[in-house]
Amino acid sequence: MKTLMAVVVIAAFAAPQAQESPVLVSPTDIEWKDAPPSLPHGAKAALIFGDPSKEGPFVIRLKMPADYKVPPHFHPDTETVTVISGSFHVSMGDTFDASKGKSMPAGSFIAVPKKSPHFAFTKEPTEIQVNAHGPWSLTYSNPSDDPRNNKK
């Protein structure tokens, strides 16, 4: 019986495993589109890897104009952000207060724990990369801040 179990275990590990293809994206490969309706109007977004609506990791880039503001919100899982260009101003809390925003210049890294209210804004054109795990959502601390509720 032990021999049979050992053969089954070895066979399971020896079976060919599905190999994911590598993802190689150069800046010229990026396709920018209007950001999702969960974000305030004016940003552009590019899905780099994965699918935020499905289980699993994903990567998205955002280009925000100067004076762009994302009101206090939170996500269902940890979000990590790398600032690619410009300066991204971020703070924790469920009330927007620009005086509390920390300026994170290009090259900076930010990790926001799941379900932690935070807000962000720019003073100059800024590009960030967000890495997270889907399924993804953005919930505003104040529902009246949600652009999906303010459709005209």
Secondary structure, DSSP 8 states (H G I E B T S, - for coil): -HHHHHHHHHHHHHS-----------GGG---EE--TTS-TT-EEEEEES-TTSSEEEEEEEEE-TT-EEEEEE-SS-EEEEEEESEEEEEESSS--GGG-EEEETT-EEEE-TT--EEEEESS-EEEEEEEEES---EESSGGG-GGG---
